[in-house]
């Protein structure tokens, strides 16, 4: 059972989501406005938020940005559920930090499967001491943090999985389509801008080590291996 916050201003859609999520064994809280949704997220700190894009008073994009900027809610899973299906809207959703983006009308079965997939990533099956080190970068899998010179940074579940894939194969190029499949469980025809948006956010967090994540033009990304570094 997980704690799930549904931020949705359409009563029928909110009731349908709440009913199905409760039937699946989850504890559900519903918020009808953006401001209420943000307050609930900051108060109950849910495991996952199903977040509409267009909301009264405060948009889903604004809510997601605020959650990511707060250390207490930065790692909450966020699935945007919206009628805005344009590519530019999807890109904005991922750029603000959403872990997933589902458009309306949607399949309830598919949405529940996506939710379960994200919830399974809550508790990595690794020991508390397990860390991966490459150069000056240390990835702490249990605490979902990365250590860079002079700072510890928190990562979202998607950022952690993305960086983990690159760290485990230093110097090797990982194609965008492979990242989409293994990190997001998307098919081969999905938009690779999803990956690019998350890489930009990851680089901004890595600060002085941003150059560790290299772009391989037309292919994907790889973790640069500083000379003399050991993993």
Backbone torsions as a table, in degrees:
resi	resn	phi	psi	omega
1	UNK	NA	137.6	178.9
2	UNK	-125.7	161.4	174.7
3	UNK	-95.9	119.6	-175.5
4	UNK	-122.8	132.5	176.5
5	UNK	-104.8	125.7	176.4
6	UNK	-106.8	118.6	178.0
7	UNK	-110.0	101.0	-171.1
8	UNK	-151.2	126.8	-176.3
9	UNK	-93.3	-6.4	175.9
10	UNK	-89.7	111.9	-174.4
11	UNK	-54.2	-43.6	-178.1
12	UNK	-63.7	-43.9	-179.9
13	UNK	-66.0	-41.1	179.8
14	UNK	-64.0	-42.7	179.7
15	UNK	-64.7	-41.0	180.0
16	UNK	-63.9	-44.2	179.1
17	UNK	-64.0	-47.5	-178.3
18	UNK	-60.5	-43.4	-179.1
19	UNK	-61.0	-48.1	-176.9
20	UNK	-69.9	-36.7	178.8
21	UNK	-69.7	-38.9	176.7
22	UNK	-66.8	-38.0	177.9
23	UNK	-63.5	-28.2	178.7
24	UNK	-83.8	0.5	174.1
25	UNK	98.5	9.5	-177.3
26	UNK	-94.7	157.6	172.8
27	UNK	-91.3	125.3	-170.6
28	UNK	-121.8	135.0	171.2
29	UNK	-120.6	137.3	-178.5
30	UNK	-115.5	134.4	174.8
31	UNK	-124.5	136.0	-174.0
32	UNK	-95.9	-12.2	180.0
33	UNK	-130.3	162.4	179.3
34	UNK	-63.3	-44.5	-177.9
35	UNK	-62.8	-42.9	179.3
36	UNK	-66.5	-38.9	179.1
37	UNK	-61.7	-42.5	179.1
38	UNK	-65.3	-43.2	178.5
39	UNK	-60.8	-43.7	179.9
40	UNK	-62.5	-43.7	-179.5
41	UNK	-61.5	-40.4	-178.6
42	UNK	-74.5	-24.3	-178.2
43	UNK	-87.0	-51.5	-174.5
44	UNK	-92.3	-14.4	-178.9
45	UNK	46.3	68.8	-176.3
46	UNK	-67.1	163.2	175.2
47	UNK	-74.0	-29.0	-176.6
48	UNK	-154.4	145.1	177.3
49	UNK	-119.3	127.2	170.0
50	UNK	-97.1	114.0	-164.7
51	UNK	-123.0	121.5	174.8
52	UNK	-73.9	154.7	179.9
53	UNK	-82.4	-52.0	-176.0
54	UNK	-95.7	109.4	-176.5
55	UNK	-133.2	153.3	178.0
56	UNK	-63.6	128.2	171.8
57	UNK	85.3	-43.2	-176.0
58	UNK	-146.2	125.0	-175.2
59	UNK	-76.1	161.6	176.6
60	UNK	-61.8	-33.4	178.0
61	UNK	-62.2	-45.6	179.7
62	UNK	-63.0	-41.4	179.7
63	UNK	-62.5	-46.5	-178.0
64	UNK	-62.5	-43.0	178.5
65	UNK	-60.6	-41.8	-179.3
66	UNK	-65.7	-41.9	178.6
67	UNK	-61.6	-42.9	-178.3
68	UNK	-68.8	-27.9	-177.9
69	UNK	-81.2	-13.2	-178.1
70	UNK	-100.4	126.1	-176.1
71	UNK	-60.5	-28.4	-178.3
72	UNK	-76.3	-20.6	-177.2
73	UNK	-123.9	5.7	-173.8
74	UNK	-61.8	-27.9	-175.8
75	UNK	-102.4	9.9	176.3
76	UNK	-69.0	133.2	178.1
77	UNK	-70.4	137.6	179.8
78	UNK	-128.9	122.6	173.3
79	UNK	-113.4	116.7	176.9
80	UNK	-82.3	130.3	-179.1
81	UNK	-124.5	109.4	-168.3
82	UNK	-152.9	158.1	175.6
83	UNK	-82.0	-8.9	-179.4
84	UNK	-80.4	104.0	-171.7
85	UNK	-106.8	-0.5	-178.8
86	UNK	-64.1	149.8	-179.5
87	UNK	-57.9	-40.0	-179.5
88	UNK	-62.5	-35.2	178.2
89	UNK	-69.3	-40.7	178.2
90	UNK	-62.0	-43.4	-180.0
91	UNK	-62.0	-43.7	177.9
92	UNK	-60.8	-39.2	179.1
93	UNK	-61.4	-45.2	179.7
94	UNK	-72.8	-34.4	179.7
95	UNK	-66.1	-30.4	179.5
96	UNK	-79.8	-7.6	174.9
97	UNK	113.7	6.8	178.2
98	UNK	-64.4	142.9	178.0
99	UNK	-83.5	-22.8	-177.7
100	UNK	-155.4	161.0	-177.1
101	UNK	-142.5	115.6	-177.7
102	UNK	-120.2	132.9	-177.4
103	UNK	-101.6	148.8	176.6
104	UNK	-90.0	145.8	-5.3
105	UNK	-68.5	151.6	-173.9
106	UNK	-131.2	162.3	175.2
107	UNK	-90.0	120.7	179.5
108	UNK	-61.0	-38.6	179.9
109	UNK	-62.5	-44.1	179.6
110	UNK	-65.5	-42.2	179.7
111	UNK	-61.1	-43.4	178.9
112	UNK	-62.2	-37.9	178.1
113	UNK	-66.7	-39.9	177.6
114	UNK	-64.7	-41.2	178.1
115	UNK	-61.3	-45.6	179.4
116	UNK	-62.0	-38.1	179.7
117	UNK	-62.5	-43.2	179.5
118	UNK	-70.3	-36.4	-179.6
119	UNK	-68.5	-31.5	178.9
120	UNK	-62.8	-21.0	-178.8
121	UNK	-86.2	0.6	-179.3
122	UNK	-63.5	-39.3	-170.8
123	UNK	-123.2	85.4	179.7
124	UNK	-59.4	136.7	-179.2
125	UNK	-85.0	66.2	178.2
126	UNK	-132.2	159.5	178.6
127	UNK	-75.6	157.2	-177.5
128	UNK	-62.3	-24.5	-176.5
129	UNK	-90.2	-4.9	-173.8
130	UNK	-70.2	120.3	177.6
131	UNK	-137.5	153.5	176.3
132	UNK	-122.0	130.3	-177.3
133	UNK	-121.9	129.7	173.0
134	UNK	-136.2	115.6	-177.4
135	UNK	59.1	-126.7	-179.6
136	UNK	-92.2	2.8	-178.3
137	UNK	-99.4	129.1	175.8
138	UNK	-122.4	125.9	179.9
139	UNK	-105.4	118.1	179.3
140	UNK	-98.7	104.0	-172.3
141	UNK	-70.4	-37.9	-177.3
142	UNK	-71.0	-45.5	-176.5
143	UNK	-86.4	-1.9	177.4
144	UNK	55.2	48.9	178.6
145	UNK	-132.9	161.9	171.9
146	UNK	-123.4	140.2	178.3
147	UNK	-104.6	122.1	174.4
148	UNK	-120.6	165.0	-175.9
149	UNK	-49.7	115.4	175.3
150	UNK	80.2	6.5	-175.4
151	UNK	-156.3	147.0	170.4
152	UNK	-110.3	127.6	-178.2
153	UNK	-117.6	140.9	177.3
154	UNK	-88.6	142.8	-179.6
155	UNK	-118.7	148.9	171.3
156	UNK	-72.8	167.2	-179.3
157	UNK	-60.3	-37.7	-179.5
158	UNK	-70.9	-42.8	178.0
159	UNK	-61.7	-39.5	178.4
160	UNK	-62.7	-46.5	-178.1
161	UNK	-65.8	-39.3	178.9
162	UNK	-63.3	-49.5	-179.3
163	UNK	-66.7	-36.6	178.6
164	UNK	-59.8	-42.2	178.9
165	UNK	-61.9	-40.5	-179.3
166	UNK	-72.1	-40.4	-178.3
167	UNK	-65.2	-34.6	-178.0
168	UNK	-75.2	-13.0	178.3
169	UNK	-130.0	57.9	-174.7
170	UNK	-58.8	134.9	178.5
171	UNK	83.8	-11.7	-178.7
172	UNK	-99.3	137.2	179.6
173	UNK	-78.1	128.6	176.3
174	UNK	-107.6	115.5	-178.0
175	UNK	-60.3	149.7	177.8
176	UNK	-56.2	-41.4	-178.0
177	UNK	-65.2	-32.9	176.5
178	UNK	-67.9	-41.3	177.9
179	UNK	-63.8	-42.5	178.0
180	UNK	-59.0	-42.6	-177.2
181	UNK	-70.8	-44.8	-173.2
182	UNK	-85.8	-30.5	-178.6
183	UNK	-91.6	-42.7	-175.0
184	UNK	-107.0	-7.6	-174.9
185	UNK	58.8	33.1	177.1
186	UNK	-90.8	157.4	-179.8
187	UNK	-81.6	177.2	-173.1
188	UNK	-68.8	-16.4	-177.7
189	UNK	-95.8	2.5	-177.8
190	UNK	-69.7	158.4	-177.6
191	UNK	-71.4	119.9	-177.5
192	UNK	-74.1	-4.6	176.3
193	UNK	-65.6	-22.3	174.3
194	UNK	-55.3	-46.7	179.8
195	UNK	-64.9	-47.6	-176.8
196	UNK	-59.7	-40.1	179.8
197	UNK	-62.8	-43.5	-179.6
198	UNK	-69.8	-34.6	177.8
199	UNK	-64.2	-40.4	177.3
200	UNK	-60.4	-43.5	179.2
201	UNK	-66.0	-39.8	-179.4
202	UNK	-64.3	-43.9	178.6
203	UNK	-61.3	-39.2	-179.6
204	UNK	-64.0	-33.5	178.5
205	UNK	-74.8	-34.0	-177.0
206	UNK	-72.5	-16.2	174.7
207	UNK	55.0	-115.1	-176.0
208	UNK	-64.8	-14.4	179.2
209	UNK	-104.6	15.0	-178.6
210	UNK	-57.3	-32.2	-177.9
211	UNK	-69.7	-11.1	177.2
212	UNK	-62.8	-30.6	179.7
213	UNK	-94.2	102.4	-175.6
214	UNK	-96.4	143.6	174.2
215	UNK	-90.2	130.6	172.4
216	UNK	-104.5	102.7	-170.5
217	UNK	-51.7	128.5	176.3
218	UNK	77.3	-0.9	-176.7
219	UNK	-124.2	-64.4	-175.8
220	UNK	176.5	-134.6	-175.7
221	UNK	-138.5	158.8	174.1
222	UNK	-147.2	159.2	176.4
223	UNK	-90.8	120.2	178.2
224	UNK	-69.0	136.4	-179.4
225	UNK	-104.0	107.1	178.1
226	UNK	-60.8	147.2	-178.6
227	UNK	-58.8	127.3	179.9
228	UNK	86.9	-0.7	-179.2
229	UNK	-75.9	148.9	176.5
230	UNK	-127.4	143.0	179.9
231	UNK	-103.9	NA	NA
